[in-house]
Amino acid sequence: MLSGLAEAESAGLSRGVQVIAGIEMTAARLQGRRAVHLLGYWVDREDAALLAALARARRLMETHVDTVLAAIGALGIRLERSHLEGYRHRYAGGAALVFGMLQRGVLRGLPAGTGMRLLRMAADEPRAYTLREAVDLVHGAGGIVSLAHPAKLRRGEPLQTAAELRAYAECGLDALEAWQWIPHGWGSEHYRRVADELGLLVTGGSDDHGKRDAEGRSRLGRQPVTAAVLEPLSERASVWRARRAPRSA
């Protein structure tokens, strides 16, 4: 979603903080059922194609939620959209459905296999765009694209190699998220080397969605990233802005 950017930019201006317009997009990965997350920086928050794609993604997710809620209702169990409000970050999706089912006791006493079927149905979220389509949308909006938290691409394998990430890079990535939320930051140097091998720039962030660290503190603002990475990223974004088709009057 891009709806909060104007407010963020205004708040940053009043506090002397540079705010870079950005977005995190969930796309279909190259192989398998799991999603891949992409980070877009310096995007035009009024870009028509990007806004249309985001609106399509939201409509698909709303239909998905309605379908799962209907399947639950067919079992004589009540779970409504209003029950999912406390779990959402932007709008209700698969995670909110899973949390809602677990915390409201929807799965108790169901016939064997029914609960797992509902959980799998909830988790099987629709994808509005492929990885390459998402990359093209960000570039079309004058932004650059970074692959988010590569350490999470494969469960139990936090340190992906350049060979394993090359296919992602070849989809048009500009950067790789080197500083990501890995406890104690032990993977950052590895991913800086991988990015260099792939010819990518590097980004970083706390990946904060209201999550807390082991001590119960918010992650927000607690992932340091060297300021030296900003200039080459900005220069790359200027290239994509220059390539954009001019807006119609």
PEDA-V311531 format. One record per pair of residues at least 24 apart in sequence whose ideal C-beta (glycine too) atoms are under 6 Angstrom apart, sorted by sequence separation. I is the first residue (numbers start at 1). J is the second residue. If there is no record, write none. Layout:
i:I j:J
i:I j:J
//
This chain:
i:21 j:45
i:98 j:122
i:176 j:200
i:178 j:202
i:97 j:122
i:175 j:200
i:179 j:204
i:181 j:206
i:147 j:173
i:175 j:201
i:176 j:202
i:177 j:203
i:178 j:204
i:181 j:207
i:65 j:92
i:79 j:106
i:173 j:200
i:174 j:201
i:175 j:202
i:202 j:229
i:94 j:122
i:145 j:173
i:149 j:177
i:175 j:203
i:68 j:97
i:77 j:106
i:94 j:123
i:145 j:174
i:146 j:175
i:147 j:176
i:148 j:177
i:151 j:180
i:158 j:187
i:169 j:198
i:144 j:174
i:94 j:125
i:146 j:177
i:149 j:180
i:151 j:182
i:159 j:190
i:201 j:232
i:61 j:93
i:93 j:125
i:162 j:194
i:201 j:233
i:162 j:197
i:135 j:171
i:151 j:187
i:162 j:198
i:135 j:172
i:132 j:171
i:5 j:45
i:131 j:171
i:2 j:45
i:179 j:223
i:179 j:225
i:68 j:121
i:68 j:122
i:146 j:203
i:149 j:207
i:64 j:126
i:174 j:236
i:60 j:126
i:60 j:128
i:57 j:128
i:56 j:128
i:53 j:129
i:53 j:137
i:50 j:137
i:1 j:90
i:49 j:140
i:50 j:141
i:144 j:236
i:144 j:237
i:47 j:141
i:36 j:131
i:43 j:138
i:38 j:134
i:44 j:141
i:40 j:138
i:43 j:141
i:44 j:142
i:142 j:240
i:28 j:127
i:142 j:241
i:43 j:143
i:42 j:143
i:139 j:240
i:27 j:129
i:28 j:130
i:41 j:143
i:142 j:244
i:27 j:130
i:40 j:143
i:41 j:144
i:27 j:131
i:40 j:145
i:27 j:134
i:38 j:145
i:39 j:146
i:25 j:134
i:39 j:148
i:37 j:148
i:89 j:209
i:30 j:167
i:42 j:237
//
